[in-house]
């Protein structure tokens, strides 16, 4: 298995939606226009590819100076537990540099994963949920 990682590569909504769906991500996977806006307005993406197939994505919103919100980390089900997610985060961290902290909201099923790859649990976050 040869996986290629790309920084800020062009991404198609259908490919990203397929990865979200396979990974079990709660995203608007049937609203491809919205998925494309999510891609287009991200400040940074790292994508993982096997041949021409998108198999993973890390998508971030950041100021590149102080903080970064990792809005998506998704790996196709067939590639989970193979180090793809860890590598996506490592490459995003390399791109952002040491001055930038990274924060994320975890799905309940992934709460045990993030501490294993270097994230610290925060108890001081607040959320205003989206309307749709």
N, C-alpha and C positions, 0 to 999 in steps of 0.2 A: 504494500500500500504506500504510494507516494502522494503525500499531501503537500500542496503549495499554499502558502499564506500570502495574501496581498493586502497592502495598505491603501485604503481609499480607492479601491477598484470600482468601476461601474457595476452596479447591481440592478437586477430586474426584480420588480415586485413579485412576480410569480415564483421565482427561485427562492426569495426570502420567505414568502408565504409558505412554500413547501417545507422549508427547514423549520419554521415556527410550528407548523402543523405536526410534523414528524416528532419534534421535540416535546410536544404537548404544551406549548406555550399558549397562555391566554392572551392572544392578540387578535386584531380584526382580520383574520386570514382570508376572509371572503371579500374584503373591501380592498381590492388591489390599488385603487387610487390613493387610499389613505396609507397603505403600506409604502407606496412609492414616495409620498410626502415625507413619511418617517425616514426613509433612506436619504432623500434629497436634502433634508434639513439637518441631518446629523453633522456634527463637526468632524467626526473621525469614525471610520469603520475599519475593521480588520476582518477579512473573509478567508475561509479555508475551502480549498477546492481539491477534489480528486478528479483528475482529467478535466472535463468541462462542467462537472456537477458541483454546485455549491453545497457544502456539507456543514458549514458552521459560520456564524457571524457574531462579532462583538460590535455594538453600535453605541456611540457616546456623544454626549453634549458637554462641551467644556469651554473654559476660557483660556486654556493652555498655560495658565499662570499659577492657579491656586487650587481649583477644584474641577472634578469631572464626575458627571453622572453617567454611569454605565447603564444605559437604558435597556439594552438587550444583550444577553449572552445565550445563544442557542446553538445546539449541535444536533444534527440529524440523529435519530435514534440508532441507526446502524453504526454510528461512529462514537457514541457515548462511551465513556470509561476507557478511552484510548489515548487520552492526553490532549485532545483537540481543544477543549475548553480552557485548559490550563495554558496552552500555548497562545490562544487568542488573547487571553488576559495579559500574559507576559509581553506579547508584542505591543499591545495597547499601552502598557506601562512604559515600555521602552520609547514609544512614540511621544508620550506625554512628558516624560522626564521626572526627576526626583522632587521637584517643587510642587507637583500636583497630587492631591489626594483623590482617591477614587471611591465613590459611594454608589450603592445600588439598593434596589428593593428586591428581596428574594421571594421566589415562590415557596410556599410551605414545604414542598417536597425537596427543595434544594438547601434548606437551612443548615444541614450538616456538611454540605459540600464546600461552601465558601470559607469557613474557618480552616479547612484543610489546605487551602491554596493561598493563605496569607491574609484574608480579610478578618477584621475584628468586628464583633457584634457591637452595634451602637444602640443605646437605649434612649437617645435624645432626638429622635426624629419625629416629624409631624407630617400629615398628609391631608390634602384636600382632594378627595377622589374626583375623577373625571365624570362628566354627566353621561357620556355614552362611549 
